[in-house]
Amino acid sequence: MQENKNVAVAGATGNIGLATVTALQAAGFMVTALTRGGSAQGVPVGIKVTTVDYSSMDSLTTALLGQYAVVSCLGPFALAFQPNIVEAASAVGVKRFIPAEFGADTLNMQTRAFPILKDKIQTQKLLAEKYAQTGMTYALLCTGLFLDWGLENGMILGVKSRKGRLYDGGKTIISTTTIASVAKGISGCLLYPEQTKNRGVYIQDAAISQIELIELTNKVNPGDWDLTEASTTELEKQAEAAYERRDPNPMSMTGSVFRMYFGGEQYGQPFKELGNELCGIKAKSSEEIEMIIRDICAHE
């Protein structure tokens, strides 16, 4: 492994960011948490917290000087700042960059055509340019939907409330990964830079359908469900119409999100070639998924 173990994490206080700084610290990296507001809430002891202005190259280059790698855990509404971080990292000699992917298969040609992914695609192109110019390598970590978060917040299903929307009948198999395993995947991309160099790395805890998740939920939280049906084709059309009319509300584009995850094999779902073994991720059993659901249902 490289001698320089300094890693800066942008967006370090979000759900993915906090899990990532914790996993990287456990893997032996010297972690710096980058935040816009300077808040250290939830950041483990021993991790340096640095306030940065993501719109300022001076601020970013100062923060990133001496870092071996940068991990971006920026949320979807902050991704427009990600190219600034790439530029600054490249300028100060950072060797490795992990952008905020952590979702759909953005290397799939049909998936990457969605306008909602334009910021991620822009960053991918910039990373390829910077590698050619400076040798800074990167990895694109694809994780599918967040399993635990998606069951707690209703993105996949509301397992506690037993409410949800079935996409295309709920039988589509999708790749899903817990937030802890996403962080483990990020750590793996840094621990094994050559094996993950300049390519997509696909991980998952489970390839599972909504119907299967309902069946598992019924074992630990039985009762009637309040379910509606939705066509991802129609949701995509609605998102396209919103894009064409330049709807200023970013939530108007969410139909594309459900299409890229629940639209099936044409969008690369579920993932085929996995990097689980490299990243130390073991597929979760039905019993382990039941435990995740049980914990969510017990949480007040």
TANOR-V180231 format. One record per residue. N is the residue number from 1. NEAR is the number of other C-alpha atoms within 12 Angstrom. D_CENTER is the distance of its C-alpha to the mean C-alpha in whole Angstrom. Layout:
BEGIN
n->N near->NEAR d_center->D_CENTER
n->N near->NEAR d_center->D_CENTER
END
This chain:
BEGIN
n->1 near->15 d_center->25
n->2 near->18 d_center->25
n->3 near->14 d_center->27
n->4 near->19 d_center->25
n->5 near->26 d_center->23
n->6 near->32 d_center->22
n->7 near->45 d_center->18
n->8 near->48 d_center->17
n->9 near->55 d_center->14
n->10 near->48 d_center->13
n->11 near->44 d_center->12
n->12 near->45 d_center->13
n->13 near->34 d_center->14
n->14 near->28 d_center->11
n->15 near->26 d_center->10
n->16 near->39 d_center->7
n->17 near->40 d_center->10
n->18 near->38 d_center->13
n->19 near->31 d_center->12
n->20 near->48 d_center->11
n->21 near->47 d_center->14
n->22 near->35 d_center->16
n->23 near->34 d_center->15
n->24 near->39 d_center->16
n->25 near->29 d_center->19
n->26 near->19 d_center->20
n->27 near->26 d_center->20
n->28 near->22 d_center->22
n->29 near->32 d_center->20
n->30 near->29 d_center->22
n->31 near->40 d_center->19
n->32 near->44 d_center->20
n->33 near->47 d_center->17
n->34 near->40 d_center->18
n->35 near->33 d_center->18
n->36 near->27 d_center->20
n->37 near->18 d_center->22
n->38 near->20 d_center->23
n->39 near->20 d_center->22
n->40 near->26 d_center->21
n->41 near->18 d_center->21
n->42 near->21 d_center->19
n->43 near->32 d_center->19
n->44 near->24 d_center->21
n->45 near->18 d_center->24
n->46 near->19 d_center->25
n->47 near->31 d_center->22
n->48 near->26 d_center->23
n->49 near->32 d_center->22
n->50 near->29 d_center->22
n->51 near->27 d_center->23
n->52 near->31 d_center->22
n->53 near->26 d_center->22
n->54 near->34 d_center->20
n->55 near->21 d_center->22
n->56 near->20 d_center->25
n->57 near->25 d_center->25
n->58 near->20 d_center->27
n->59 near->22 d_center->25
n->60 near->37 d_center->22
n->61 near->28 d_center->25
n->62 near->24 d_center->26
n->63 near->35 d_center->23
n->64 near->41 d_center->22
n->65 near->26 d_center->25
n->66 near->26 d_center->26
n->67 near->34 d_center->22
n->68 near->35 d_center->21
n->69 near->45 d_center->18
n->70 near->55 d_center->15
n->71 near->48 d_center->11
n->72 near->50 d_center->10
n->73 near->41 d_center->8
n->74 near->37 d_center->9
n->75 near->25 d_center->9
n->76 near->27 d_center->10
n->77 near->18 d_center->13
n->78 near->24 d_center->13
n->79 near->30 d_center->12
n->80 near->24 d_center->16
n->81 near->32 d_center->16
n->82 near->42 d_center->14
n->83 near->34 d_center->17
n->84 near->32 d_center->19
n->85 near->48 d_center->17
n->86 near->46 d_center->18
n->87 near->33 d_center->21
n->88 near->36 d_center->22
n->89 near->47 d_center->20
n->90 near->37 d_center->22
n->91 near->27 d_center->25
n->92 near->26 d_center->26
n->93 near->27 d_center->25
n->94 near->36 d_center->22
n->95 near->39 d_center->21
n->96 near->44 d_center->18
n->97 near->51 d_center->15
n->98 near->49 d_center->11
n->99 near->47 d_center->9
n->100 near->47 d_center->6
n->101 near->42 d_center->5
n->102 near->43 d_center->2
n->103 near->46 d_center->5
n->104 near->47 d_center->8
n->105 near->45 d_center->11
n->106 near->41 d_center->11
n->107 near->32 d_center->14
n->108 near->24 d_center->16
n->109 near->17 d_center->19
n->110 near->23 d_center->19
n->111 near->32 d_center->15
n->112 near->27 d_center->15
n->113 near->23 d_center->18
n->114 near->32 d_center->17
n->115 near->29 d_center->18
n->116 near->34 d_center->15
n->117 near->33 d_center->13
n->118 near->21 d_center->15
n->119 near->29 d_center->14
n->120 near->40 d_center->11
n->121 near->30 d_center->14
n->122 near->27 d_center->16
n->123 near->32 d_center->14
n->124 near->34 d_center->15
n->125 near->22 d_center->18
n->126 near->29 d_center->19
n->127 near->37 d_center->17
n->128 near->26 d_center->20
n->129 near->21 d_center->23
n->130 near->29 d_center->22
n->131 near->27 d_center->22
n->132 near->15 d_center->25
n->133 near->15 d_center->27
n->134 near->22 d_center->26
n->135 near->21 d_center->25
n->136 near->32 d_center->21
n->137 near->38 d_center->19
n->138 near->46 d_center->15
n->139 near->43 d_center->13
n->140 near->43 d_center->10
n->141 near->47 d_center->7
n->142 near->44 d_center->7
n->143 near->46 d_center->6
n->144 near->45 d_center->8
n->145 near->43 d_center->8
n->146 near->36 d_center->8
n->147 near->41 d_center->11
n->148 near->37 d_center->13
n->149 near->27 d_center->11
n->150 near->27 d_center->12
n->151 near->36 d_center->16
n->152 near->29 d_center->16
n->153 near->22 d_center->16
n->154 near->24 d_center->17
n->155 near->26 d_center->14
n->156 near->40 d_center->15
n->157 near->38 d_center->18
n->158 near->30 d_center->20
n->159 near->45 d_center->21
n->160 near->32 d_center->23
n->161 near->27 d_center->25
n->162 near->32 d_center->25
n->163 near->26 d_center->24
n->164 near->30 d_center->22
n->165 near->27 d_center->22
n->166 near->30 d_center->22
n->167 near->35 d_center->21
n->168 near->25 d_center->24
n->169 near->21 d_center->25
n->170 near->31 d_center->22
n->171 near->21 d_center->23
n->172 near->32 d_center->20
n->173 near->31 d_center->19
n->174 near->42 d_center->15
n->175 near->42 d_center->12
n->176 near->43 d_center->11
n->177 near->43 d_center->9
n->178 near->38 d_center->10
n->179 near->36 d_center->8
n->180 near->32 d_center->11
n->181 near->40 d_center->10
n->182 near->48 d_center->7
n->183 near->43 d_center->9
n->184 near->39 d_center->12
n->185 near->46 d_center->10
n->186 near->54 d_center->10
n->187 near->41 d_center->13
n->188 near->36 d_center->14
n->189 near->44 d_center->14
n->190 near->43 d_center->16
n->191 near->31 d_center->18
n->192 near->25 d_center->19
n->193 near->29 d_center->19
n->194 near->19 d_center->21
n->195 near->20 d_center->20
n->196 near->30 d_center->17
n->197 near->27 d_center->18
n->198 near->30 d_center->17
n->199 near->26 d_center->16
n->200 near->33 d_center->13
n->201 near->41 d_center->12
n->202 near->42 d_center->11
n->203 near->49 d_center->11
n->204 near->45 d_center->11
n->205 near->40 d_center->13
n->206 near->36 d_center->15
n->207 near->35 d_center->16
n->208 near->35 d_center->18
n->209 near->31 d_center->19
n->210 near->39 d_center->20
n->211 near->26 d_center->23
n->212 near->25 d_center->23
n->213 near->38 d_center->21
n->214 near->37 d_center->24
n->215 near->26 d_center->26
n->216 near->28 d_center->24
n->217 near->36 d_center->24
n->218 near->22 d_center->28
n->219 near->20 d_center->29
n->220 near->24 d_center->28
n->221 near->27 d_center->28
n->222 near->18 d_center->31
n->223 near->16 d_center->32
n->224 near->16 d_center->32
n->225 near->22 d_center->29
n->226 near->17 d_center->28
n->227 near->23 d_center->27
n->228 near->16 d_center->27
n->229 near->18 d_center->26
n->230 near->21 d_center->24
n->231 near->23 d_center->24
n->232 near->28 d_center->21
n->233 near->22 d_center->24
n->234 near->20 d_center->25
n->235 near->26 d_center->22
n->236 near->30 d_center->21
n->237 near->22 d_center->25
n->238 near->24 d_center->24
n->239 near->30 d_center->21
n->240 near->25 d_center->23
n->241 near->19 d_center->26
n->242 near->23 d_center->24
n->243 near->23 d_center->23
n->244 near->14 d_center->27
n->245 near->13 d_center->28
n->246 near->14 d_center->26
n->247 near->15 d_center->25
n->248 near->11 d_center->24
n->249 near->14 d_center->22
n->250 near->19 d_center->18
n->251 near->17 d_center->18
n->252 near->24 d_center->21
n->253 near->29 d_center->18
n->254 near->29 d_center->16
n->255 near->31 d_center->18
n->256 near->36 d_center->16
n->257 near->39 d_center->13
n->258 near->39 d_center->15
n->259 near->37 d_center->17
n->260 near->43 d_center->14
n->261 near->47 d_center->13
n->262 near->43 d_center->16
n->263 near->36 d_center->19
n->264 near->31 d_center->19
n->265 near->23 d_center->20
n->266 near->20 d_center->20
n->267 near->33 d_center->16
n->268 near->32 d_center->16
n->269 near->39 d_center->15
n->270 near->36 d_center->16
n->271 near->38 d_center->15
n->272 near->23 d_center->18
n->273 near->18 d_center->18
n->274 near->28 d_center->16
n->275 near->34 d_center->15
n->276 near->32 d_center->15
n->277 near->22 d_center->19
n->278 near->25 d_center->18
n->279 near->33 d_center->15
n->280 near->25 d_center->17
n->281 near->28 d_center->16
n->282 near->21 d_center->18
n->283 near->25 d_center->18
n->284 near->24 d_center->18
n->285 near->15 d_center->22
n->286 near->21 d_center->23
n->287 near->17 d_center->24
n->288 near->20 d_center->21
n->289 near->32 d_center->19
n->290 near->27 d_center->23
n->291 near->20 d_center->22
n->292 near->32 d_center->19
n->293 near->37 d_center->20
n->294 near->24 d_center->24
n->295 near->21 d_center->22
n->296 near->28 d_center->20
n->297 near->25 d_center->24
n->298 near->15 d_center->26
n->299 near->12 d_center->23
n->300 near->8 d_center->26
END
